[in-house]
Amino acid sequence: MPDTPSLPYSQITETLAREFAATAVERDIRGGTPKAERDALRRSGLLSLSIPTAYGGQGLNWAQVLETVRRFAQVDSSIAHVYGFHHLLLATVRLFSRPDQWEPWLEQTAHKHWFWGNALNPLDTRTVVRHREGWYEFSGKKSFCSGATDSEMLVASGLDEHSQKLLIAAIPTSRAGITLNEDWNSIGQRQTDSGSALFEKVRVEAHELLLDPGPLSTPFSSLRPLLAQLIFVHLFLGLAEGAFEQARHYTLNESRPWFRSGVEQAGQDPYTLLHYGEFFVGLESVRLLASHAAQRFDEAWSRGAALDAQQRGQVAVAIAAAKVASSRVGLEVSSRFFETTGARATHGALRLDRFWRNLRTQSLHDPVDYKLKELGGWALHGEVPAPSFYS
């Protein structure tokens, strides 16, 4: 790929998706860091899609950025995950810090092709922040650090040792005292490097802390967790679509009709047709919900500081509904498609189970039961979800 994008972003996305698909099975077996694929993303220019043109980026809206996440998820959800998180972390510094902080970070990201990694995880409270004279010290461990390996910048969090307030900083990944452990060995999302990080007396300057307006301090800054949820909606939808296409190809080209079906081709079996009809209805419903949620999010984003709590809450409802549907339909399609392909499709070399493994792994980090509880509060009482890092 060229150092600067000379083709439409959609064409670049499609080219990369096809390249990633060619090695997805082998890399799922191997795990670890997809270094070549991350470097291809750097060269492609896609890491600057969400950065405004004023800072050297391409200035796409979120619906367009999310479509690229979805396309990558169809072939490789690990790549889609860390790529989507990169854009989430760029949004994080824009939402949580002052313009004089985030503007240089976005400019350097666009010009130097930086990849951003995650070490935020607010539920892991083992990292302590100590006040020093003119600076801060981060010390402790952090889990689920997706995309931290092979990143240039890291968004990290810790608890203030005195106030127990969550403090978030944007720092270079190469800073002294940061160790990224290669200890991610889950059944799914095997190339997200979502293992642990160790911070040993890491120096953080005052201008690197995201304090003004700070996390979740205003309705607009509280859009950050909604963007995270929307990324997962498109990740899960892409996974489901990828599973569907793999199953469809196998059914049409490899599957054998059941001896009692009375048909000559597996694709003519009435029960197989029934399953594909169910898959289609499920996927179409998620596509519509995802599109609606992305549109609502873009509208909220465009309001900026004028966004109020009720408007933010209505966006949260739309995204929560899409999240529940994408989780359910994705798990359904990625597990039940084997009923349309037959026993031979379970051969280990095909690794067609990777779609279910990937979706199941990621979906457990944010239980949909709590999304349904929030949606119940909205449906019954008209109560919008309270802002948190997961809603």
C-alpha positions in Angstrom: 0.0 0.0 0.0 1.2 3.6 -0.6 2.5 5.8 2.2 -0.3 8.3 1.5 -3.7 7.2 0.4 -4.3 7.8 -3.3 -7.4 5.6 -3.6 -10.8 5.9 -2.0 -10.8 4.7 1.6 -13.5 2.1 0.7 -11.3 0.6 -2.0 -8.3 0.5 0.3 -10.4 -1.2 3.0 -11.6 -3.8 0.5 -8.0 -4.5 -0.7 -6.8 -4.9 2.9 -9.7 -7.1 3.9 -8.9 -9.5 1.1 -5.3 -9.6 2.1 -6.2 -10.2 5.7 -8.6 -13.0 4.7 -5.9 -14.9 3.0 -4.0 -15.5 6.2 -6.8 -15.3 8.8 -6.9 -19.0 9.5 -3.2 -19.4 10.0 -2.9 -16.4 12.2 -5.9 -17.6 14.3 -3.9 -20.7 15.0 -0.7 -18.8 15.7 -2.0 -16.0 17.9 0.3 -13.2 18.9 0.8 -9.8 17.3 -0.3 -9.4 13.6 2.7 -7.1 12.9 2.5 -7.3 9.1 -1.2 -6.5 9.1 -0.8 -3.6 11.6 2.0 -2.1 9.4 -0.3 -2.5 6.4 -2.9 -0.4 8.2 -0.3 2.2 9.0 0.7 2.5 5.3 -2.9 2.5 4.2 -3.8 5.8 5.8 -6.9 4.3 7.4 -5.6 5.1 10.9 -6.4 8.8 10.1 -10.0 8.2 8.9 -11.6 9.7 12.0 -9.1 12.6 12.4 -10.5 15.9 11.1 -8.9 17.3 7.9 -7.7 20.3 9.8 -5.2 18.0 11.6 -4.1 16.0 8.6 -6.8 13.3 8.7 -9.6 12.3 6.3 -12.5 13.7 8.3 -14.9 10.8 7.9 -18.0 10.6 10.0 -18.4 7.8 12.5 -20.8 5.8 10.4 -18.2 5.6 7.6 -15.4 4.7 10.0 -17.6 1.9 11.6 -18.3 0.5 8.1 -14.5 -0.2 7.8 -14.5 -1.9 11.2 -17.4 -4.1 10.0 -15.7 -5.0 6.8 -12.5 -6.1 8.6 -14.6 -8.1 11.1 -16.1 -10.1 8.3 -12.6 -11.6 7.6 -10.6 -11.0 10.8 -12.2 -9.7 13.9 -8.9 -9.4 15.8 -7.7 -6.8 13.3 -11.1 -5.1 13.4 -10.9 -5.0 17.2 -7.6 -3.2 17.5 -8.3 -1.0 14.5 -11.6 0.0 16.0 -10.0 0.6 19.4 -7.4 2.8 17.7 -10.2 5.2 16.6 -11.9 4.9 19.9 -8.8 6.0 21.7 -8.4 9.0 19.4 -12.0 9.9 20.3 -11.1 9.4 24.0 -8.5 12.1 24.0 -10.7 14.4 22.0 -13.6 14.0 24.5 -11.6 13.9 27.8 -8.9 16.6 27.3 -8.3 20.2 26.1 -7.8 21.1 22.5 -4.2 22.2 23.2 -3.6 18.6 24.3 -5.5 16.5 21.7 -4.8 18.6 18.6 -1.0 17.8 18.6 -1.7 14.1 19.3 -4.1 13.9 16.3 -1.7 15.8 14.0 1.2 13.5 14.9 -1.0 10.4 14.5 -2.0 11.5 11.0 1.5 12.5 9.9 3.5 9.7 11.6 0.9 6.9 11.2 0.7 6.2 14.9 -1.3 3.2 16.2 -3.0 3.8 19.6 -3.3 1.0 22.2 -5.5 0.5 25.2 -4.6 0.1 28.9 -7.6 1.9 30.3 -9.9 -0.9 31.8 -11.6 1.1 34.6 -12.7 -2.1 36.3 -9.1 -3.1 37.0 -8.0 -1.0 39.9 -4.5 -2.4 40.5 -2.7 0.6 39.0 -2.1 3.4 41.6 -1.3 7.0 40.7 1.0 8.9 43.2 1.5 12.6 43.1 5.2 13.7 42.8 6.6 17.2 42.6 5.3 18.4 39.2 4.5 15.0 37.8 2.6 11.7 38.5 3.7 8.1 39.0 1.8 5.2 37.6 2.6 1.8 39.2 0.7 -1.4 39.1 -0.9 -3.9 36.7 -3.6 -3.6 34.1 -5.5 -6.4 32.3 -7.2 -6.6 28.9 -4.8 -4.2 27.2 -6.1 -4.7 23.6 -3.8 -3.4 20.9 -1.1 -2.1 23.3 1.6 -4.2 21.8 3.1 -2.6 18.7 1.5 0.8 19.4 3.1 4.2 19.5 0.7 5.7 22.0 -1.2 4.3 25.0 -4.2 5.5 26.9 -3.8 4.2 30.5 -5.7 4.6 33.7 -5.0 4.4 37.4 -6.6 5.3 40.7 -5.4 8.3 42.6 -3.9 7.0 45.9 -5.7 9.6 48.0 -9.0 10.4 46.3 -9.5 7.0 44.5 -10.5 9.0 41.5 -9.9 7.5 38.1 -7.1 9.3 36.3 -6.5 8.7 32.6 -3.4 9.6 30.7 -2.1 9.5 27.1 1.6 8.5 27.0 4.1 7.0 24.6 4.1 3.2 24.7 7.9 3.1 24.8 8.2 5.1 28.0 10.5 3.7 30.6 8.7 1.5 33.1 6.0 0.1 30.8 6.1 -3.7 30.2 3.5 -5.3 27.9 3.2 -9.0 28.7 2.6 -11.6 26.0 0.1 -13.5 28.1 -3.0 -13.4 26.0 -4.1 -16.9 25.2 -7.9 -16.9 24.9 -10.0 -19.1 22.7 -11.0 -16.2 20.6 -9.8 -12.7 19.4 -6.4 -14.4 19.5 -4.5 -11.6 17.8 -5.7 -8.6 19.8 -2.8 -8.8 22.3 -5.4 -8.3 25.0 -3.1 -9.4 27.8 -1.7 -7.5 30.7 0.6 -4.5 31.2 2.9 -3.6 34.1 3.6 -0.1 35.1 6.7 0.3 37.3 7.1 3.9 38.5 6.1 5.3 35.1 6.5 9.1 34.9 3.4 10.9 33.6 3.5 14.6 33.0 0.7 16.9 34.1 -0.1 17.8 30.5 -0.5 14.1 29.6 -3.5 13.6 32.0 -7.0 13.9 30.5 -8.6 16.1 33.2 -10.4 18.9 31.4 -13.3 18.1 30.9 -12.3 14.6 32.1 -14.0 11.2 31.7 -17.8 11.1 31.6 -18.0 14.6 33.1 -20.4 16.0 30.5 -23.1 14.5 28.2 -20.7 15.1 25.2 -17.6 13.5 27.0 -20.0 10.6 27.9 -20.2 9.7 24.3 -17.0 7.8 24.6 -18.5 4.5 26.1 -21.3 4.7 23.5 -18.7 4.8 20.7 -17.1 1.7 22.3 -20.4 -0.1 22.3 -21.1 0.9 18.7 -17.7 -0.5 17.6 -18.7 -3.8 19.2 -22.0 -3.7 17.4 -20.2 -3.4 14.1 -17.6 -6.0 15.1 -20.3 -8.5 16.0 -22.3 -7.7 12.9 -19.2 -8.2 10.7 -18.4 -11.5 12.4 -21.9 -12.7 11.8 -21.8 -11.7 8.2 -18.4 -13.4 7.8 -19.7 -16.6 9.3 -22.8 -16.4 7.0 -20.6 -16.1 3.9 -18.3 -18.9 4.9 -21.3 -21.2 5.5 -23.0 -20.2 2.3 -19.9 -21.0 0.3 -19.5 -24.3 2.0 -23.2 -25.2 1.6 -23.2 -24.4 -2.1 -19.9 -26.0 -3.0 -19.0 -28.7 -0.4 -22.1 -29.9 1.5 -23.9 -33.2 0.6 -27.6 -33.5 0.8 -29.0 -35.7 3.6 -30.0 -39.1 2.2 -33.6 -38.6 3.3 -34.0 -35.1 1.9 -35.1 -36.2 -1.6 -33.0 -33.5 -3.2 -29.8 -33.7 -5.3 -28.0 -30.7 -3.8 -27.6 -29.6 -0.2 -28.8 -26.1 -1.1 -32.2 -27.5 -2.1 -32.9 -29.1 1.3 -36.0 -27.4 2.8 -34.5 -27.3 6.3 -31.3 -25.8 5.0 -33.4 -23.1 3.2 -35.3 -22.5 6.5 -32.1 -21.9 8.4 -30.8 -19.5 5.8 -34.1 -17.6 5.9 -33.7 -17.3 9.7 -30.1 -16.1 9.4 -31.2 -13.5 6.8 -33.9 -12.1 8.9 -31.6 -11.8 11.9 -28.8 -10.2 9.9 -31.1 -7.7 8.2 -32.5 -6.7 11.6 -29.1 -6.0 13.0 -28.0 -4.1 9.9 -31.0 -1.7 10.3 -30.4 -1.3 14.1 -26.7 -0.7 13.6 -27.3 1.9 10.8 -29.9 3.7 13.0 -27.6 3.7 16.0 -24.6 5.0 14.0 -26.8 7.8 12.5 -28.0 8.8 16.0 -24.4 8.8 17.3 -23.2 11.0 14.5 -26.0 13.5 15.2 -25.0 13.6 18.9 -21.4 14.0 18.0 -22.1 16.9 15.8 -23.9 18.7 18.7 -20.7 18.9 20.7 -20.9 20.7 24.0 -24.6 21.5 23.3 -25.5 17.8 23.7 -27.8 17.4 26.7 -28.3 14.4 29.0 -31.6 13.3 27.5 -30.3 13.4 24.0 -27.3 11.4 25.0 -29.5 8.9 26.7 -31.6 8.4 23.6 -28.4 7.5 21.7 -27.5 5.1 24.5 -30.9 3.3 24.0 -30.4 3.0 20.3 -26.9 1.6 20.7 -27.9 -0.8 23.5 -30.7 -2.3 21.4 -28.2 -2.8 18.5 -25.7 -4.3 20.9 -28.1 -6.9 22.3 -29.3 -7.8 18.8 -25.8 -8.1 17.3 -24.7 -10.3 20.2 -27.7 -12.6 19.9 -27.8 -12.9 16.2 -24.0 -13.2 15.9 -23.9 -16.1 18.3 -26.9 -17.7 16.7 -25.5 -17.5 13.1 -21.9 -18.4 14.0 -22.9 -21.6 15.9 -26.0 -22.8 14.0 -24.6 -22.4 10.5 -22.9 -25.8 11.0 -26.5 -27.3 10.8 -26.4 -26.1 7.1 -22.9 -27.4 6.3 -22.7 -30.8 7.8 -20.1 -32.7 9.8 -17.2 -32.3 7.4 -17.2 -28.5 8.0 -15.9 -29.1 11.5 -12.5 -30.2 10.2 -9.9 -28.5 12.3 -8.0 -27.1 9.3 -11.0 -24.9 8.3 -11.3 -23.4 11.7 -14.9 -22.3 10.9 -15.5 -22.2 14.7 -13.3 -19.1 14.9 -16.3 -16.8 14.2 -18.2 -18.2 17.3 -15.0 -18.2 19.4 -14.2 -14.6 18.6 -17.7 -13.3 19.2 -18.2 -15.4 22.3 -14.9 -14.2 23.8 -15.6 -10.5 23.2 -19.3 -10.6 24.2 -18.4 -11.8 27.7 -16.5 -8.7 28.6 -19.8 -6.7 28.7 -22.8 -8.8 29.6 -25.9 -8.1 27.5 -28.1 -8.9 30.5 -27.3 -5.5 31.9 -28.1 -3.9 28.5 -31.5 -5.5 28.6 -32.0 -4.2 32.2 -31.3 -0.7 30.9 -33.6 -1.2 28.0 -36.3 -2.4 30.3 -35.9 0.8 32.4 -36.4 2.8 29.2 -39.3 0.7 27.9 -41.2 0.7 31.2 -40.3 3.9 32.9 -38.8 6.1 30.2 -35.5 6.1 32.1 -32.3 6.6 29.9 -29.2 4.6 30.8 -26.9 6.2 33.4 -23.5 7.0 31.8 -20.8 4.6 32.7 -17.8 3.2 30.9 -20.1 0.4 29.6 -23.3 2.3 28.9 
